[in-house]
Amino acid sequence: MVITMRVPRHDLHIHTDYSDGASSVEDVVRRAADVGLEAIAVTDHFWPSLGSMRGGLSVIESRRQRIEFLRTEFPRIEILDGAEVDVNSDGTLAPVAGGFEQFDVVIASFHFGCNSTQWASVIARLLRKHSFDILGHWDGYLTSYRPEDGAAVARLLAEHDVAVELSTRYPVKHEDFLIEARDAGCMFTLGSDSHTIDTVGQVEEQRQMALALGLPLLYVRH
């Protein structure tokens, strides 16, 4: 991937009817254009990640063809072909047919409850085994938080060039971690985690948080 420091209006976490979203890829892109977004990532779940409706290379390729067509129809919007992948409790990522390298952006997300120590341990193991771009809704399933665990995770994410998501669907509960991640050198992304058309691009509160805390934002350019 290529990282640019210019920050367009972006939403890098959107689901469509290729997984558990309610809208087509076409409707998502039209909505993004209507609300003035400059960059989006279509990040469906694919089997066996939770929220997936289906999987397999034919499904992924079908969605990719739609994205490629829409890139020509909406040239002013950067449309990234992405996936949200489950983090497993053993520190692995749920597999995706064809591998992770085929996507412009990969979000790794916890979808199981865990305490701070387990969270930090799983992320440490994960980063030894896998390469991904964004840690999605990082504290959405945390049952506790210890500053020392947050500091360790922040250093690891910065070391592996993994961005931290500011999620609309899972508002930040542990703001101290954002400061740790910023000071460690992490970048940040905005993501609505949209599953319905009306929430595409709803990231302004997260943008304001980034501005208030001095969190550097980026997006991933195809």
HELIX and SHEET records of a PDB file:
HELIX    1   1 VAL A   25  ASP A   34  1                                  10    
HELIX    2   2 LEU A   57  GLU A   73  1                                  17    
HELIX    3   3 PHE A  100  GLN A  102  5                                   3    
HELIX    4   4 SER A  116  LYS A  129  1                                  14    
HELIX    5   5 PRO A  147  GLU A  159  1                                  13    
HELIX    6   6 GLU A  175  ALA A  184  1                                  10    
HELIX    7   7 ILE A  197  THR A  199  5                                   3    
HELIX    8   8 GLU A  204  LEU A  213  1                                  10    
SHEET    1   A 2 VAL A   2  THR A   4  0                                        
SHEET    2   A 2 TYR A 219  ARG A 221 -1                                        
SHEET    1   B 7 HIS A  10  ILE A  14  0                                        
SHEET    2   B 7 ALA A  39  ASP A  44  1                                        
SHEET    3   B 7 GLU A  78  VAL A  87  1                                        
SHEET    4   B 7 VAL A 105  PHE A 110  1                                        
SHEET    5   B 7 ILE A 134  GLY A 136  1                                        
SHEET    6   B 7 ALA A 163  SER A 167  1                                        
SHEET    7   B 7 PHE A 188  GLY A 191  1                                        
END                                                                             
